[in-house]
Structures are given as structure tokens and as C-alpha cells.
Amino acid sequence: MARGKHSLAGARESIPAGGRRSPSICTGGSPNPYTTANVCRSCLTGAGAAATLLRPGAWPVSMDKPVLDTLLAGNRAYVERDWDPADKELATPPTLRLAVVACMDTRHNVEKVLGLKHGDAKVIRNAGNLLDDGTLRSLVVAVHLLGVRHIAILGHTKCGMTLVGRGEFRIARSIAATTEVPLHDAMRPDFQRWLGGFADAEENVRRSVQLIRNHPLMPKDLEVVGLLYDNEDGSVRAVNGVQESPGRPANPSPSKTAASPTAPAKHTKS
């Protein structure tokens, strides 16, 4: 196949027993550092991204020993070389009084991307940097107990959560094949909404910013900003919240992809 074409052919077969990296690469170009399959970077960021991410077997196991051994060995190395005793004295409020909600995507390190030091911010990560119930609970604790006064929503381009609509059945089929939940139960009517997929990463950030700004449990003077990381060049740009339009309610209903805990009832003094 001529160079410049992209193919997954042989990618899985190039991983020998044990999961060690093979020197072979995708015929389309440079090795991809994010997977032992060595699929080229273009396959993951160009038109072939959906086919690559959704292809069964495209992401072989990369560890050559049990995960527990890997993690404990990594910790021993951390304690010997990198652990800073000063970490014990870090104050409860983060240094910048900042919380960052980011995607769990492995292609960017939140602290490095934003120039943050250890202890500067509370970082909350999940699939698609969504404001689900767990994330909102963490933000409520961060704001009302841990001194956070600024929140940043950090989305990114080429987010895999934009592919959930096409991968919904594959996810449900995997659940049925590996658990005791039958396929028809996994594919309940609200399954895709529960997964939290979205069509546009930037618009997802806009909705999240607006949701926090108008959330009944969040202080009105809380600073909330939206950011979008570009996986192509590492840059970050600001994303404004959804603009209010004439006649639009000041406190819009939360997106169906974001859970909103019920605010305590307000009691009027007699």
C-alpha cells in the first residue's frame, strides 16, 4: 500500500504475546504514541477516527505484567525519586482556588496544558468533561467546603464522546457479552442519553459553563470559564458560555446529559 494511505490491517497481529510494542507502524505515517497498535496519528484525528475508535480489537492490551504489579512498581519509583514531603503540608483550598473539569482523554495532561503546579487546582475528569451528578457533587464540595472560587471547563477537539451515537450498540453488546445483563436490558430507551454523548465538543463546553453559572447550588459570584484544547497543536482557546437571547429564561433547564441535584427548599422567614 502506498504511503499516505491509512490502514489497520495487521495492527492487532503486530502485537506479540505479552502485549509489547512492535516496531511496525500504520502504513499511513508516524507511529501513534497512544496505543500499542501503532495506528498512525492521522487515523485517530482525521476522517478515519470513528472507524479506528469503534473497530473491535483496535486497542490491544499494552501491559506485559499484572496491572497491580505495574502500579505498585510505579509507586515505588515515585517514592524514591519524585515524592515531595512538602505535599503533606499542602493547604486544603487549592492554591489558585480553582477547579478544572476535564475529559479523561489520555492525549493531554491537564496540569501541563494549563501550566498548573501540583496543588494549584482540584482536577475532576470523566468521559467528555460532562456535568453529571458525580461531577456536580464534587464541585459543590469544592466550592462550599474546599474554598474553590473559580471553575474551568476544559473540553478538547476530536473527543471520543462525539462517537457515542455510533458506538452505542457496540457498548451494549460488550456489556451483554461480559456481564449478566442481557442486551435488551442494556439497550434501554435512555441508554444513549445516560452515556452522555454529544455532537459538538465546543457546544458541550458552552452548555456546561452556562449550567454552572445558573445552578441553584452555586454562588452568583463564582467565576466560570470555558476552554477548548486542540489536540493537533496543544493550544487552548477560550469558549464563551451560551449567550442569553431575548425571551429566554434566565435559568435554563439543565441538559439531559447533565444531572442536577435538587436544591434545598428556601424557607421564608415568618
TORKOL-4160 file (C-alpha; in steps of 0.2 Angstrom, whole numbers, padded with zeros to 4 digits, m for minus):
270
<pt num="1" X="0000" Y="0000" Z="0000"/>
<pt num="2" X="0007" Y="0017" Z="m0004"/>
<pt num="3" X="0012" Y="0029" Z="0009"/>
<pt num="4" X="m0001" Y="0041" Z="0014"/>
<pt num="5" X="m0015" Y="0028" Z="0015"/>
<pt num="6" X="m0021" Y="0023" Z="0032"/>
<pt num="7" X="m0025" Y="0005" Z="0037"/>
<pt num="8" X="m0027" Y="m0005" Z="0052"/>
<pt num="9" X="m0023" Y="m0021" Z="0043"/>
<pt num="10" X="m0011" Y="m0031" Z="0053"/>
<pt num="11" X="m0011" Y="m0019" Z="0068"/>
<pt num="12" X="m0018" Y="m0032" Z="0080"/>
<pt num="13" X="m0007" Y="m0045" Z="0073"/>
<pt num="14" X="0008" Y="m0035" Z="0076"/>
<pt num="15" X="0007" Y="m0036" Z="0095"/>
<pt num="16" X="0016" Y="m0052" Z="0100"/>
<pt num="17" X="0011" Y="m0062" Z="0116"/>
<pt num="18" X="0013" Y="m0051" Z="0131"/>
<pt num="19" X="0007" Y="m0035" Z="0123"/>
<pt num="20" X="0024" Y="m0027" Z="0120"/>
<pt num="21" X="0026" Y="m0014" Z="0106"/>
<pt num="22" X="0030" Y="m0020" Z="0089"/>
<pt num="23" X="0041" Y="m0009" Z="0078"/>
<pt num="24" X="0028" Y="m0010" Z="0064"/>
<pt num="25" X="0018" Y="0006" Z="0061"/>
<pt num="26" X="0002" Y="0010" Z="0051"/>
<pt num="27" X="0006" Y="0012" Z="0033"/>
<pt num="28" X="m0001" Y="0029" Z="0033"/>
<pt num="29" X="0013" Y="0038" Z="0043"/>
<pt num="30" X="0021" Y="0041" Z="0060"/>
<pt num="31" X="0019" Y="0029" Z="0075"/>
<pt num="32" X="0005" Y="0034" Z="0087"/>
<pt num="33" X="0011" Y="0035" Z="0105"/>
<pt num="34" X="m0006" Y="0032" Z="0112"/>
<pt num="35" X="m0008" Y="0014" Z="0108"/>
<pt num="36" X="0002" Y="m0002" Z="0106"/>
<pt num="37" X="m0007" Y="m0005" Z="0089"/>
<pt num="38" X="0004" Y="0009" Z="0082"/>
<pt num="39" X="m0010" Y="0016" Z="0071"/>
<pt num="40" X="m0004" Y="0032" Z="0064"/>
<pt num="41" X="m0009" Y="0049" Z="0072"/>
<pt num="42" X="m0019" Y="0054" Z="0056"/>
<pt num="43" X="m0030" Y="0038" Z="0058"/>
<pt num="44" X="m0035" Y="0045" Z="0075"/>
<pt num="45" X="m0038" Y="0063" Z="0071"/>
<pt num="46" X="m0043" Y="0063" Z="0053"/>
<pt num="47" X="m0058" Y="0056" Z="0044"/>
<pt num="48" X="m0054" Y="0039" Z="0050"/>
<pt num="49" X="m0055" Y="0042" Z="0068"/>
<pt num="50" X="m0073" Y="0035" Z="0070"/>
<pt num="51" X="m0068" Y="0019" Z="0061"/>
<pt num="52" X="m0052" Y="0017" Z="0071"/>
<pt num="53" X="m0060" Y="0020" Z="0088"/>
<pt num="54" X="m0075" Y="0009" Z="0085"/>
<pt num="55" X="m0066" Y="m0005" Z="0077"/>
<pt num="56" X="m0066" Y="m0021" Z="0088"/>
<pt num="57" X="m0049" Y="m0026" Z="0093"/>
<pt num="58" X="m0041" Y="m0010" Z="0088"/>
<pt num="59" X="m0034" Y="m0007" Z="0106"/>
<pt num="60" X="m0024" Y="m0022" Z="0112"/>
<pt num="61" X="m0019" Y="m0024" Z="0130"/>
<pt num="62" X="m0002" Y="m0015" Z="0132"/>
<pt num="63" X="0004" Y="m0022" Z="0149"/>
<pt num="64" X="0016" Y="m0036" Z="0150"/>
<pt num="65" X="0013" Y="m0040" Z="0168"/>
<pt num="66" X="m0002" Y="m0039" Z="0180"/>
<pt num="67" X="m0009" Y="m0021" Z="0182"/>
<pt num="68" X="m0007" Y="m0022" Z="0201"/>
<pt num="69" X="0012" Y="m0026" Z="0199"/>
<pt num="70" X="0014" Y="m0012" Z="0187"/>
<pt num="71" X="0005" Y="0001" Z="0198"/>
<pt num="72" X="0015" Y="m0004" Z="0214"/>
<pt num="73" X="0031" Y="m0004" Z="0205"/>
<pt num="74" X="0027" Y="0014" Z="0198"/>
<pt num="75" X="0023" Y="0020" Z="0216"/>
<pt num="76" X="0040" Y="0013" Z="0222"/>
<pt num="77" X="0049" Y="0023" Z="0209"/>
<pt num="78" X="0039" Y="0038" Z="0213"/>
<pt num="79" X="0043" Y="0037" Z="0232"/>
<pt num="80" X="0061" Y="0035" Z="0228"/>
<pt num="81" X="0063" Y="0049" Z="0215"/>
<pt num="82" X="0049" Y="0061" Z="0214"/>
<pt num="83" X="0039" Y="0062" Z="0231"/>
<pt num="84" X="0040" Y="0079" Z="0239"/>
<pt num="85" X="0037" Y="0079" Z="0258"/>
<pt num="86" X="0030" Y="0096" Z="0256"/>
<pt num="87" X="0015" Y="0088" Z="0248"/>
<pt num="88" X="0010" Y="0084" Z="0266"/>
<pt num="89" X="0008" Y="0102" Z="0270"/>
<pt num="90" X="m0002" Y="0107" Z="0255"/>
<pt num="91" X="m0017" Y="0118" Z="0261"/>
<pt num="92" X="m0035" Y="0111" Z="0259"/>
<pt num="93" X="m0040" Y="0125" Z="0247"/>
<pt num="94" X="m0031" Y="0123" Z="0231"/>
<pt num="95" X="m0018" Y="0137" Z="0229"/>
<pt num="96" X="m0027" Y="0146" Z="0215"/>
<pt num="97" X="m0044" Y="0142" Z="0222"/>
<pt num="98" X="m0048" Y="0133" Z="0205"/>
<pt num="99" X="m0057" Y="0118" Z="0200"/>
<pt num="100" X="m0055" Y="0111" Z="0182"/>
<pt num="101" X="m0067" Y="0099" Z="0174"/>
<pt num="102" X="m0059" Y="0090" Z="0160"/>
<pt num="103" X="m0061" Y="0074" Z="0149"/>
<pt num="104" X="m0052" Y="0058" Z="0154"/>
<pt num="105" X="m0044" Y="0058" Z="0137"/>
<pt num="106" X="m0026" Y="0052" Z="0138"/>
<pt num="107" X="m0019" Y="0064" Z="0125"/>
<pt num="108" X="m0017" Y="0079" Z="0137"/>
<pt num="109" X="m0011" Y="0081" Z="0154"/>
<pt num="110" X="m0022" Y="0094" Z="0162"/>
<pt num="111" X="m0009" Y="0102" Z="0173"/>
<pt num="112" X="0004" Y="0103" Z="0160"/>
<pt num="113" X="m0008" Y="0110" Z="0147"/>
<pt num="114" X="m0014" Y="0124" Z="0158"/>
<pt num="115" X="0003" Y="0127" Z="0166"/>
<pt num="116" X="m0003" Y="0122" Z="0184"/>
<pt num="117" X="0008" Y="0116" Z="0198"/>
<pt num="118" X="0004" Y="0102" Z="0210"/>
<pt num="119" X="m0009" Y="0109" Z="0222"/>
<pt num="120" X="m0015" Y="0123" Z="0211"/>
<pt num="121" X="m0032" Y="0116" Z="0207"/>
<pt num="122" X="m0044" Y="0102" Z="0210"/>
<pt num="123" X="m0045" Y="0092" Z="0194"/>
<pt num="124" X="m0061" Y="0082" Z="0190"/>
<pt num="125" X="m0060" Y="0071" Z="0175"/>
<pt num="126" X="m0073" Y="0060" Z="0166"/>
<pt num="127" X="m0078" Y="0054" Z="0149"/>
<pt num="128" X="m0082" Y="0070" Z="0139"/>
<pt num="129" X="m0080" Y="0083" Z="0154"/>
<pt num="130" X="m0098" Y="0081" Z="0157"/>
<pt num="131" X="m0108" Y="0089" Z="0172"/>
<pt num="132" X="m0116" Y="0073" Z="0178"/>
<pt num="133" X="m0122" Y="0071" Z="0196"/>
<pt num="134" X="m0105" Y="0065" Z="0202"/>
<pt num="135" X="m0096" Y="0080" Z="0194"/>
<pt num="136" X="m0108" Y="0092" Z="0201"/>
<pt num="137" X="m0107" Y="0084" Z="0218"/>
<pt num="138" X="m0088" Y="0086" Z="0218"/>
<pt num="139" X="m0090" Y="0104" Z="0213"/>
<pt num="140" X="m0102" Y="0108" Z="0227"/>
<pt num="141" X="m0090" Y="0101" Z="0239"/>
<pt num="142" X="m0075" Y="0110" Z="0231"/>
<pt num="143" X="m0084" Y="0127" Z="0231"/>
<pt num="144" X="m0093" Y="0126" Z="0248"/>
<pt num="145" X="m0081" Y="0116" Z="0258"/>
<pt num="146" X="m0064" Y="0117" Z="0250"/>
<pt num="147" X="m0063" Y="0136" Z="0246"/>
<pt num="148" X="m0064" Y="0135" Z="0226"/>
<pt num="149" X="m0069" Y="0151" Z="0219"/>
<pt num="150" X="m0065" Y="0148" Z="0200"/>
<pt num="151" X="m0071" Y="0134" Z="0189"/>
<pt num="152" X="m0064" Y="0130" Z="0172"/>
<pt num="153" X="m0072" Y="0118" Z="0160"/>
<pt num="154" X="m0059" Y="0110" Z="0148"/>
<pt num="155" X="m0065" Y="0101" Z="0133"/>
<pt num="156" X="m0055" Y="0096" Z="0118"/>
<pt num="157" X="m0056" Y="0093" Z="0099"/>
<pt num="158" X="m0058" Y="0075" Z="0092"/>
<pt num="159" X="m0067" Y="0070" Z="0108"/>
<pt num="160" X="m0072" Y="0052" Z="0108"/>
<pt num="161" X="m0089" Y="0056" Z="0116"/>
<pt num="162" X="m0094" Y="0063" Z="0099"/>
<pt num="163" X="m0094" Y="0045" Z="0093"/>
<pt num="164" X="m0105" Y="0038" Z="0107"/>
<pt num="165" X="m0120" Y="0038" Z="0095"/>
<pt num="166" X="m0112" Y="0027" Z="0083"/>
<pt num="167" X="m0104" Y="0016" Z="0097"/>
<pt num="168" X="m0120" Y="0014" Z="0107"/>
<pt num="169" X="m0123" Y="m0004" Z="0101"/>
<pt num="170" X="m0105" Y="m0009" Z="0102"/>
<pt num="171" X="m0105" Y="m0004" Z="0121"/>
<pt num="172" X="m0122" Y="m0013" Z="0124"/>
<pt num="173" X="m0116" Y="m0028" Z="0115"/>
<pt num="174" X="m0100" Y="m0028" Z="0126"/>
<pt num="175" X="m0110" Y="m0026" Z="0142"/>
<pt num="176" X="m0121" Y="m0041" Z="0137"/>
<pt num="177" X="m0106" Y="m0052" Z="0132"/>
<pt num="178" X="m0096" Y="m0048" Z="0148"/>
<pt num="179" X="m0109" Y="m0047" Z="0162"/>
<pt num="180" X="m0125" Y="m0055" Z="0167"/>
<pt num="181" X="m0135" Y="m0040" Z="0159"/>
<pt num="182" X="m0144" Y="m0046" Z="0143"/>
<pt num="183" X="m0143" Y="m0035" Z="0128"/>
<pt num="184" X="m0161" Y="m0029" Z="0128"/>
<pt num="185" X="m0159" Y="m0023" Z="0146"/>
<pt num="186" X="m0143" Y="m0014" Z="0141"/>
<pt num="187" X="m0151" Y="m0006" Z="0126"/>
<pt num="188" X="m0165" Y="0003" Z="0137"/>
<pt num="189" X="m0173" Y="0018" Z="0129"/>
<pt num="190" X="m0162" Y="0031" Z="0138"/>
<pt num="191" X="m0146" Y="0022" Z="0136"/>
<pt num="192" X="m0138" Y="0034" Z="0124"/>
<pt num="193" X="m0143" Y="0049" Z="0135"/>
<pt num="194" X="m0136" Y="0040" Z="0150"/>
<pt num="195" X="m0119" Y="0038" Z="0141"/>
<pt num="196" X="m0119" Y="0057" Z="0138"/>
<pt num="197" X="m0113" Y="0058" Z="0120"/>
<pt num="198" X="m0114" Y="0074" Z="0111"/>
<pt num="199" X="m0111" Y="0080" Z="0093"/>
<pt num="200" X="m0100" Y="0096" Z="0096"/>
<pt num="201" X="m0086" Y="0097" Z="0109"/>
<pt num="202" X="m0086" Y="0116" Z="0109"/>
<pt num="203" X="m0105" Y="0117" Z="0112"/>
<pt num="204" X="m0104" Y="0104" Z="0126"/>
<pt num="205" X="m0092" Y="0116" Z="0135"/>
<pt num="206" X="m0104" Y="0131" Z="0132"/>
<pt num="207" X="m0118" Y="0121" Z="0139"/>
<pt num="208" X="m0108" Y="0116" Z="0154"/>
<pt num="209" X="m0102" Y="0134" Z="0158"/>
<pt num="210" X="m0120" Y="0140" Z="0157"/>
<pt num="211" X="m0126" Y="0126" Z="0168"/>
<pt num="212" X="m0114" Y="0130" Z="0182"/>
<pt num="213" X="m0117" Y="0149" Z="0181"/>
<pt num="214" X="m0136" Y="0146" Z="0183"/>
<pt num="215" X="m0135" Y="0132" Z="0195"/>
<pt num="216" X="m0145" Y="0135" Z="0211"/>
<pt num="217" X="m0132" Y="0127" Z="0222"/>
<pt num="218" X="m0118" Y="0138" Z="0215"/>
<pt num="219" X="m0114" Y="0156" Z="0222"/>
<pt num="220" X="m0118" Y="0170" Z="0210"/>
<pt num="221" X="m0100" Y="0177" Z="0211"/>
<pt num="222" X="m0092" Y="0161" Z="0206"/>
<pt num="223" X="m0081" Y="0163" Z="0191"/>
<pt num="224" X="m0084" Y="0150" Z="0177"/>
<pt num="225" X="m0074" Y="0149" Z="0161"/>
<pt num="226" X="m0074" Y="0138" Z="0146"/>
<pt num="227" X="m0059" Y="0131" Z="0137"/>
<pt num="228" X="m0056" Y="0120" Z="0122"/>
<pt num="229" X="m0039" Y="0111" Z="0120"/>
<pt num="230" X="m0033" Y="0107" Z="0102"/>
<pt num="231" X="m0026" Y="0090" Z="0100"/>
<pt num="232" X="m0017" Y="0095" Z="0084"/>
<pt num="233" X="m0006" Y="0108" Z="0091"/>
<pt num="234" X="m0008" Y="0108" Z="0110"/>
<pt num="235" X="m0016" Y="0126" Z="0111"/>
<pt num="236" X="m0030" Y="0131" Z="0122"/>
<pt num="237" X="m0043" Y="0144" Z="0117"/>
<pt num="238" X="m0057" Y="0152" Z="0127"/>
<pt num="239" X="m0075" Y="0147" Z="0124"/>
<pt num="240" X="m0089" Y="0159" Z="0130"/>
<pt num="241" X="m0104" Y="0152" Z="0138"/>
<pt num="242" X="m0121" Y="0151" Z="0129"/>
<pt num="243" X="m0127" Y="0169" Z="0126"/>
<pt num="244" X="m0144" Y="0173" Z="0133"/>
<pt num="245" X="m0157" Y="0178" Z="0119"/>
<pt num="246" X="m0172" Y="0189" Z="0121"/>
<pt num="247" X="m0187" Y="0180" Z="0130"/>
<pt num="248" X="m0175" Y="0166" Z="0135"/>
<pt num="249" X="m0177" Y="0161" Z="0154"/>
<pt num="250" X="m0163" Y="0167" Z="0164"/>
<pt num="251" X="m0161" Y="0150" Z="0172"/>
<pt num="252" X="m0162" Y="0137" Z="0158"/>
<pt num="253" X="m0166" Y="0119" Z="0161"/>
<pt num="254" X="m0150" Y="0108" Z="0163"/>
<pt num="255" X="m0146" Y="0097" Z="0148"/>
<pt num="256" X="m0152" Y="0080" Z="0148"/>
<pt num="257" X="m0134" Y="0074" Z="0148"/>
<pt num="258" X="m0130" Y="0083" Z="0165"/>
<pt num="259" X="m0139" Y="0078" Z="0181"/>
<pt num="260" X="m0143" Y="0092" Z="0193"/>
<pt num="261" X="m0146" Y="0088" Z="0211"/>
<pt num="262" X="m0161" Y="0096" Z="0219"/>
<pt num="263" X="m0158" Y="0112" Z="0228"/>
<pt num="264" X="m0164" Y="0113" Z="0246"/>
<pt num="265" X="m0180" Y="0122" Z="0248"/>
<pt num="266" X="m0179" Y="0140" Z="0253"/>
<pt num="267" X="m0189" Y="0144" Z="0268"/>
<pt num="268" X="m0196" Y="0162" Z="0270"/>
<pt num="269" X="m0195" Y="0170" Z="0287"/>
<pt num="270" X="m0212" Y="0172" Z="0296"/>
